[in-house]
Amino acid sequence: MKLELKSMLCLGACMAVFACTAPEQSPFDVSPAAALDPKRLQEPYPSIPLPEGIDIESPIWKGIDLSPKPPVVPVSANEQKKSFMLKPGFSIDPVLSEPQIREPAAIQFDGNGRMYVLELRTYMQDLDATGELLPTSRISRWEDLDDDGVYETGTVFLDSLVFPRYVVPFGPNSILSMESNEDHVYRFTDTDGDGKADKKELFASGLGRSGNVEHQTSFLIWALDNWMYSTYNNKRIRWTPTGVIQEDSGNPWGQWGVTQDNYGTIFFQDGAGGVPQGFQFPIVYGNFSVKGALKEGFRVPYSLVELADFQPGMQEAKPDGSLANVTGAAGNDVFRGDRLPKDLVGDYIYGEPVGRIVRRVVTEKVDGLSYLQNKYISEESEFIQSTDPLFRPVDMATAPDGTLYIVDMYRGIIQEGEWTQEGSYLRTKIQQYQMDDVIGNGRIWRLTYEGMPRNTEKPRMYEETSKELIRHLNHPNGWWRDMAQQTLILNQDKTIIPDLIEMASSSKNELARIHALWTLEGLGGLNLDLVKKFLSDPNPKLKMQGLRAAETLYKYGEKSLVDLFSTAALDTNPEVAIQALLSAHVLKVDQVDQLIKNVLQKNPSQGIQVVGTQLLEKLEEAKKAAETKFDKEDLALFTKGKTIFDSYCSTCHGPKGLGSPAGEGRLIAPPFSGSPRILGHPEYATKVMLHGLKGTIANKEYEGVMIAMKTNTDEYIASVLSYIRNDFGNTGSFITPANVAKIRKDTESRKESYSFDELVGEIPKALTFQDNWKATASSTALQGVGSSKDAAYAFSYKGWKTETAQEPGMWFLVQLPSPQAISEVQFDSGKDGYPLEYSVLLSTDGKSWTKAAQGKGTAGINTLNWTSMGKFTYLKIESQSKGEQPWSMKKLTLYSR
């Protein structure tokens, strides 16, 4: 579906044989008010009563004004433009708006400069969030083909989405995205060039989160260090030529917005908290508390809208009715472009849509610690203000043209349905101004500065050679550098490594050297000599990047780097010393606690003292957590498995489970971190350990050969497998000796190693839930505002549960579109929602049932399998016992052979 803006400019009916002479009208001149009921403008205006039972003297309600008011009226983009209060020299113009896009929430640019727009078309379409999880949202892609600055040509790249969480360009005609209440990230690709994705591939799992749509994982950024970070997740993922790996990270505390500065520090935007998070150090090193990091007065916004229409109510209202305390922030960007004033580069920009402002934050570094403040606090002002109550800035982005783009949802309600329910303060204010009428709009703005025209060079990175791409690592615009680095790494052209080494070693451009270093790291071309060159450089910024890059070499076995970390920890520059401590801590180098204590004694710097003290606390907390993370039986398996792995398996699979290098980018054995085979059905890894594996693995060749290890005990094999499924950033079920014994017996006649294809053919296959599966249940509870009583939620991260405590005879049923040889079910019931006893029944017609298996539920993951009895269309799980808690299931998976 192609969308041409210019096809909408000609008004009136025109016969094909005549030229159209009606005047052209830009969508930027069309007001959404024309589509609204004109009666809303007529007096008397609504008289909104106070909800029953409220305490009018409470801080939330005291002083509220609910007298009839004229409604908020939407205006055209060009009319809205007049409402902005900008700093001298700045201008703002629309580049895309409704009706081409609706409810835009985020944007990203691909390597050819095309703009992807995340359209959350079900977001708060009324006060009750009706239909919020319907599959009608989309991701569109837009281009400015005539170079006039307006994105006039678009296509619906991906549609029928359930409240998608982000869009990430990932190579030519390819993106990554994830839907709400899901645990999987998928890669979507347009393979035939028609502008619409037609291929869907699983990219990564384990990143999901269920619940309110404002409190789920959002945004995913490919950062300077070649890892990808998202909000809410205390893990990071990374694409490699051999698959996606993952590692533990700090807790980002972000809600809507992730960005990075020129040196790879990640900023996460907290939503309800209204302030940035994670900005002290790269989040992989954990969370650190710094007193006064947000300077006095930071939380005070300066809004020009005086409607007192925010959920904290009157307690957060200034005397004039404007917002007194930041309460709802969204979208962020560290500006890194080259077509706005240089003093803006490196400043943190974020939206406060409740206050209808865009904030500019400056960072002061003291002893290696960061302190933030509103750039305009002395003026009691903000970077961008608007008098239009519908201005809702929810995302920011440094654009390929060197300017700043701002995503504006332009709507009445900017709070999810949990907070607009009957009886809420916010609901009364929305009704007072009839703001729930204003939906389905959205604008994207470009911020420019006088005398600094936008860059009109169009990126063409997907057509460029490696020699051409490497030039962009010198570009003054950070977007170009980031995208060139990402594209070079995805291309995996190792012939460019000598050029990158030359640039990293001798370029006069500090940022070019840094990007060349990390591009080498992503291509497997990083070497110890180059890292040492960075560590000996007088520039502290380069030293810090050298320390971070050295972590990769250490993970792959370069233990000699421990001495370099120890030396750097004594550097006179506190930022370098702190980075050395952070690196040593995250790598868990030997005697890291003693290193930290020594540095604390020798260096009185405030930054060293704050970070060092908290690192020692983290070490103690980790020690205690390790003792309680698993129950007694699982801990015994994990501990024994780690001992075996460290002394035997790590030789080929690497000390950190990333695979040991074999030269020229090859690995001796596959990595375990994030491996879908290791984290998939446990039968795969168990059979590999028992009987060995030969030949290519998933079309990839490795230097080593996995030999059969069936001479070892069931406990030995169960321990190793349980360990690798629960370390290296992995989280999986434990494999018991009994599990191993059963598979050993079933395959005792086998005499030779498996080939990959043969083994995969034997393993139970997870059936992927499709929209044409029909799920029903005897009882289904409503799972929050905006959702419905849909039993199919059992297959998602959101989950399904009964309305009442479990009873014998309660059932969950799924009808498949075609018969399948189902042999296993698996589901997660959490801590208390597991069925005490349950059975699985199969049927070909939904009337006559055959019991396949019966089992007892447990907290967490439940698995029940049986010998396949043929193909069936219906599967029913039935409760056999009475319990005190409702029965719940999420991530329900059916397996077939």
RANORDA-V49674 format. One record per run of one state. SS is the DSSP state (hx for helix, st for strand, lp for the rest). FROM is the first residue (numbers start at 1). TO is the last residue. Records with the same first field share a line. If there is no record, write none. Layout:
SS: FROM-TO + FROM-TO
//
This chain:
lp: 1-1 + 9-9 + 11-23 + 25-26 + 30-31 + 36-37 + 42-76 + 87-89 + 98-103 + 110-114 + 120-136 + 144-152 + 162-167 + 170-173 + 178-183 + 190-198 + 206-212 + 216-219 + 223-227 + 231-234 + 241-242 + 249-257 + 261-265 + 270-275 + 278-282 + 286-293 + 295-312 + 318-322 + 324-329 + 335-341 + 345-347 + 353-356 + 367-368 + 375-376 + 380-383 + 387-392 + 399-403 + 409-416 + 420-424 + 433-434 + 438-442 + 450-451 + 453-460 + 464-465 + 475-477 + 492-493 + 507-509 + 524-527 + 536-539 + 556-560 + 569-573 + 588-591 + 603-605 + 629-631 + 654-660 + 664-665 + 668-675 + 680-681 + 692-692 + 695-696 + 698-699 + 701-705 + 707-713 + 725-736 + 747-753 + 763-764 + 768-773 + 778-790 + 796-799 + 806-810 + 821-821 + 829-836 + 844-849 + 857-860 + 866-871 + 880-885 + 897-897
st: 2-4 + 10-10 + 24-24 + 84-86 + 90-97 + 104-109 + 115-119 + 137-143 + 153-161 + 168-169 + 174-177 + 184-189 + 199-205 + 220-222 + 228-230 + 235-240 + 243-248 + 258-260 + 266-269 + 276-277 + 294-294 + 317-317 + 323-323 + 330-334 + 348-352 + 357-366 + 369-374 + 384-386 + 393-398 + 404-408 + 443-449 + 452-452 + 661-663 + 666-667 + 693-694 + 697-697 + 700-700 + 706-706 + 754-755 + 765-767 + 774-777 + 800-805 + 811-820 + 822-828 + 837-843 + 850-856 + 861-865 + 872-879 + 886-896
hx: 5-8 + 27-29 + 32-35 + 38-41 + 77-83 + 213-215 + 283-285 + 313-316 + 342-344 + 377-379 + 417-419 + 425-432 + 435-437 + 461-463 + 466-474 + 478-491 + 494-506 + 510-523 + 528-535 + 540-555 + 561-568 + 574-587 + 592-602 + 606-628 + 632-653 + 676-679 + 682-691 + 714-724 + 737-746 + 756-762 + 791-795
//
